[in-house]
């Protein structure tokens, strides 16, 4: 008996229910209600704290509105619950992956793998190509951490300070920082959005990442070329002095190039198409071994002891895997970067997924998704039209719902069946969601991402938006690929091949 990889969904579990009693305008009532409630909740009530739980409840309220529409269209409550159960069941693989991602982040932090990446990454700074260096540094760090927010709040702040010293525009620098930060946020397996998009579209994590590279690498390449050209045309003064941060990293951990062996092994496993759960579990365990070998004092401290014993080692590793953990440091800029949430840090994203599945399940159960999918297929007769509609929907939700997660969740669920009906593989949808939903959120001043990064970096959104080249170029790149049918994978028996 051959083992099968756990995927976020199975085709037979993802059938959209039809309801001839329901028209397109009734089907859209829950969508409009959800957008309005989310807009108020984020823009007027909670701001960037909306993901602490209020947005999740709004999704349940959206599900309640959908249920009311269903009652008026002769849909039984049991049918709605059945579809909710199927939806939640379909995310089991994604939830397990998210938990292991949290575990891996914990062991890679205390082992010194992530800090070592930061240490060597910072050393590529050069005043002449400072802006391009910002992109590369932030890309490396955000790939390692899976978080654009953490990258911006730590190294981003330091790079803004260096830009001031060199006399380089902080708007340009912030754009370069966010271009690199969102590259990592988009492709890192540690990123919650990178896990969320394939879960919504119905593909697996590493297929999604591999397929996303087709549009992401050219976009990053163009971004780097533009910043190199800008950099050579600038007059700079001062010196890019990072010795304090480098010294703080080296004082906090045992820096060693041997630590790169662990991520290298995980990369090889990914390239060899090892099932995600196995690759992440092995990465977590190898990170734990590296922590014991290279950072015994840190493991002991996290385990509640001054010296490494079997008990303190066990507790230190388990704490890093499951709950909040941190590497002690006196450097304020590194404190947030030197912390991880373990498996518990992924619970907010899992919470969001579950509530989104409730909303999507009820929309399935009342036949709303079927009505919307049919309307889309009638409205867009071409493949390009469907891609363009998806991009437009993601941008509209970033503008109205003011949250990048909902810009992925809602279009992902709504367009899934439409892509299948066009014969398009789900990774087309997951890639489009990331190319247009994840990266453009930071360009909207009242979006949680735009407000956060603007406040952290001390640069107004409108000042950096034009220089966040990677972020605004990504939607155009995905539309370009769709227009010329470049790497548009179809649902065929050979669809597993690139």
N, C-alpha and C positions, 0 to 999 in steps of 0.2 A: 504493500500500500504506500503510494507516494504521498509525502507531506505537501501541503499547500500553504502558501503564504497567506497570512491574515490580511485582508484588504478592508478598507473602510466600508465597502458595500458589495453586494452580490447582485447581478442583473435581475434575478428573479424576485429579489426583495425590493426592487426599486420601480415597481409598476405604478403608474399614475392612474388613479381611479377616475372614471368618466361619470359625469352627472348631466344628463340632458336637461334637467330642470334649471340648471345654473347658467346664466349668461355671463359674458365677459365683464360687464360693469359690476355685477354682484361679486364676481371672483376677485376683482380689484379692490373691493371695499376693505378687506383686512390689510392689504398692502398699504393703502393710503392711511388707514388708521395707525398702522405700525410706524410708518415714517413720521407722521405728525406727533405721535407720542414720544418717539425717540428724539425728534428734533427739540421738543420742549424739555425733555428730561436732561439732554446733554447741554443744550444752549442756555437754558434759563435756570435749571435746577442744580445739577451736580457737576457740570463741567468735566474735567478729566477724571473725576472720581466716579463717573457713571458706571464703569466696569466693576466697581466694588460689589455690585449686586442689583442696582436699580434697572440697568439695561436688561439684565436677565429676566427680571420680573415683567418688564415691558414686553418682552417676547412672549411670555405667558399670557399677558393681556391681549396681545395680538392674536394668539391662539384662541382666546375666549371670544373675540370678535368673529373670528372665522367659524367657531362652533355655532354662534348665534345665526350667522348666515346659513350654515348647514341645516340648522333646525327648521328655518323657514323654507328650505328646499328639500325637505323630506329625507334628510340623512340621519341615520340612527347614531346615537352617542357611542354605542359599542363599536361601530365601524370606524369612527374617528379614533377611539382608543387603540383599536387594532393597528391602524396605520402609524400611530405614535409609537407603539411597541416595536413595529418593524423598523421604523426610522432609528430608534435608539439602539436596537440590536445591530443595525448596519454600521454604527460608529464604534463598536466594541474594539476593533483593531486599532482605530485611530486613538482611542482613549488609552489603550495599553502602550502605544508608541509614545504618546505624550508623557505618560508616567515614567517611561524609561528615558526619555529625553531629559526630564528633570533630574533623574538619578545620575545620568551621564554628566550633566552640567555640574553636579555636586562633586563627583569624584575628580573630574578634570580640573576643577578649581583648586581643591586642597592638594592635589598631586603636583600643582604648579604648571600644568600644561597650558592653561589659559594665560596665567601671568607671564610665562616664558614666551608665548606668542606675542604678547604686548611688548615685552622687553626687546625682542629682536625686531619687531615691527617698527618701534619708535626710532630705531637707529638708522632707518633709511631716509630720515629727514635731510633735505638739502635746500637751502634758501632759494636757489635758482629755480628749482622745480617744486617749490613748497606746496602749491595748490594740488598738483598731481600726487605729491606725497601724502597730502591729507586724505585724498580719495583712497589711496592704497592702504594707509595705516588704518583708517576707519573700516575699510572693507575687511581687512584681516581680523580686526578685533570683533567686528559684528558677526563675521562668520564663526569665530570662536565662541562668542557668547550667545548668538542668536537674538540680540537685542539692539535695535537702533537707539532706544531710549537710554540704555546704560552707556552705550558708546558716546552719545551726545553729552551726557551728564558728567562724563569723566574725561576721557581724552579730548573730546570736543571742546570742552572749556579750556583745556591746556593749549590746544591749537589756536583758539581764538586769541588767547593771551600772546602767543608767539607771533600771530599775524599783526597784532597791535604793535609789538616790538619791531617788526620788520617794515611797518608802514603799509601793509597790504590790506585792501578792503575787507572788512569783516563780513560784508554781504557775500563777496566771492568765496571767502573762507568757509562761511556757514554752508553755502551751496555745495562746496567740495566735500565738507564733512558729511552732510546729509546724503549726498550721492553715494559715497562709500558706505555709510551706515545702512542705507536702505538696500544696497546690493547684498550685504550680509543678511539683513532682516528678511530678504526675499528668498535666498537660496540655502541658508543654513538649516540643517535638520534640527537645530536647537530652537529655531524660531517658531512661535506659536502660529503666526500667520502661514508659515510654510507648511505646517501640519493641518491648519484649518482648511486651506484651499482644496487640497486633494480629498479631504473628508467630505466637503460639500459637493464636489464634482463627481466623486465615486472612483477615484484611482488611488494608488498607493504612494507613499511618501517619496521613495527614491525614483520611481518612474516620473513623478511630477518634477523633481529636481533636475533629472537628466534632460527632460523635454524642455524645461524652462531655460536651460543653458543656451538653446538655439537663439533665443531673442535677447537674453540677458548679457551674454558675452559681447556681441556686437555693440549693444548699447553702452556697456562699460568702456569698451575700447574707444568709441567715439567720444565719450565723456572725458577720458584720460587725454586724448589727443587735443581736445579743445582747451583743457586746463594747462597742458604743456605749452600750447601756443600762447595762451594768455600769460602764463608765467614768464616766458622768455621776453615778453613785451613790457613787463613791469620793472620798475626801478625799486630795488629792495635795499634796506639798511638794517644793521643790527646783526645778531647772530641767533640761530635757532638753538637755544640752550635747553636741552632736555635732561641734563645730567642729574638734576634733583629727582625727577621721576624715575629715571633709570636706577639711581642709587637706592631709592625707596623700594623699588621692586626687588633689587638684589638683596637688600637688607631683610626683606620679608620672607623670601623663599630661596631655596637652592636652585639657581638657574642652571639648566643643563640642556644642550641640544639633543641629548638622548631622550628627552621627554617627547620629542616629535615622533618617536617611533610609534607611540600609541595612536595618534590621529592618522599616521600613515597607514597603519594596519586597518583601521576603520575605513579609510578611503579605498584601500585595495578591496576590502569586503564589499563596499558599495559598488565599485566598478565591476566586480565579479557577480553582481546581482544577488548577493546574499540577502535572504529575507530581512526586512528592516528590524524586526524584533530581535533576531539573532545578532545582527551587527551591532545594534545599540546595547544589548545585554553584554556582549563581549567587550565593547568599548567601555562600559561602566566598570566591569570587573578588572580590565587591564588598567583603568584609571585608579582603581583602588590599590592594586599591586604597586603601581608607580608611586602612589601617595606614601605607602609604607616604606618604600625603598629610598625615596628622595626627600620626603618631608615628614619624617617621623615625629618631630616636635610639634608640628601643626596638627597632625592626626591626634596626638596625645592631648593637646590643649582642647581640641573640639570634643574629645572623649572625656574631658573633665579631669585630666591628670597632668602633672608636670613632667612625667617621663612615660615613654611608650611601654606598655605592658599588653598582655593579650586582651585584657578587659578594656583598657582605654583605647587600644587599636580597633577592637571590634566596635565599640560605641562611637568612636570618631568616624569610622567609615560609614556606619549605619546612619549616624546623624547627617552626614554629608549627602547621603542618598535620599533620605526621607524628609528632612526638615531644613530650616534656615541654618546656614553655616557661613563662617567668614574667616579670612586670613587676617590676623592682627597686623595693622600698619599705622604708623603715625602720620602718614601723608593723607590729607583730607581728600585730595582728588582721586585717590585710589580706593578709599573705603567702600564706596558703593560697588565699584568694579570687582573688588575682592570679596564679594558676597554672592551667595546662591541660595535658591529656595528649595532645592531638591524636588522630590515628587510632589510635596505639598504646594510648591510654587506654581504647579500646573493646574491646580484645582479650579482657579477662576476661568481658565480657558475651557476646561472640561465642563464646568457649570454652564458656560455660554453655549457650548455645543449641545448639551442636553436640552436646554431651554429652546434653542433654535430648532432642534428636532421635534419638540412638541408643536411649535408653530408650523413647521413644515409638514409634520404628520397630519395635523388637522386640516391644513390646506390640501394635502393629498386626499384625505378621507372625504372631504366635501366635494371633490372634483374640481377645485379651483385651479390647481396646477395644470390639469388637462385643458381647461378652458383657456388659460393664459398661453400654454404651449401651442394650441391650435391657432390662436390669434396671432402669435408670433410667426408661425409658419406661413400663414396667409399674408402677413405684412411684409415678411422678408423672404423673397424667393431665391436669394443667393446665399452662398456660404459667407461671403463678405458681409452681407447685411446682418446676419446673425452675430458675427463677431463685433461689428460696429455697434449693434444694439446692446451687447453685453458690456462693452467698454463704456458706452453712454450711461448705462444703468449704474455701473460702479462709480463713475464720476458724480452722477446725480445723488447717490446715497452718501458719498463723502461730503457733498455740499449741504444736503438736507438732514440726514441722520447724524452727521458730524462724528462718525466713528468708522475706522477702517475695518473693524471686525464685521460690522453689519454690512459694509460695502462688499464683503466677501460672502457672508452667510446668505443674505437675501437673494442676490442674483444667482449665487451658486445653486440654491435650491430651485429657484424659478426656471432657470435656463437648462437644467440638467437634461430633462426629457426632450427639449427642443434640439439640443445638440445630438442626442441619440437618434431622434427622428430624421435628422439630416445625415445620419451615418457617420458622425464624427466621434472619435475616441474621446473619453472624458478628460484626458490630459490636455486637450485643446482648451477646454473650459477652465480647468484649474490654472493653466498658464495665463490665460486671459484675465482671470480674476486677480492674479498677483501683479500682472503687468499694468493693470488699470486701477485696481482697488487698493492694494497694499501701499504702493509707492506714491500715489498722488494725494494721500491723506495729509501729508505734511505741507502741501501747498495751499491748504485752506486755512485761513486764520482762525476760524471758529471751530474747526475740527479739533478733537482732543490732541491729535498728533501735532498739528500746526501750532496750537496754543502752547503745548508742552515744550517743543523744541525752540520756539521763539523766546519763551521765558527763560529756559536753561542757558541758551547761548547768548541771550541779551541782544538779539538781532531781530528786527521786525520781519514778519513773514514776507511782506511785499519786497523787502530789500534782498532776501536770499532766493526767492522763488525763481527768478530768471536764471540764477546760477546753479540751481539744483537740477542740472542738466539730465542726469540719469533718471530723475523722478518724472519730469514732464516728457522726456523722450520715449520712455518705455511704452506708453499707450500707442504712440505713433509707430513704434517698431512692430508691435503685435498686429496692428492693422496693415502694415506693409507686408508682413508675412502672409496674412490672410488674403490680401488683394492679389498677390502673385502666387498664392498657394504653395508657399515654401514651408516645408515640414508641417503640413497639415495632415495629421494621421487619421486614417479612416478605421471604422470598426470592421476589421477583417480578421481572418484566422492568423494572419502574420503580423497583427498589430503590435505584438510584443517586440518586434524588431524596430530599430531606429530608422 
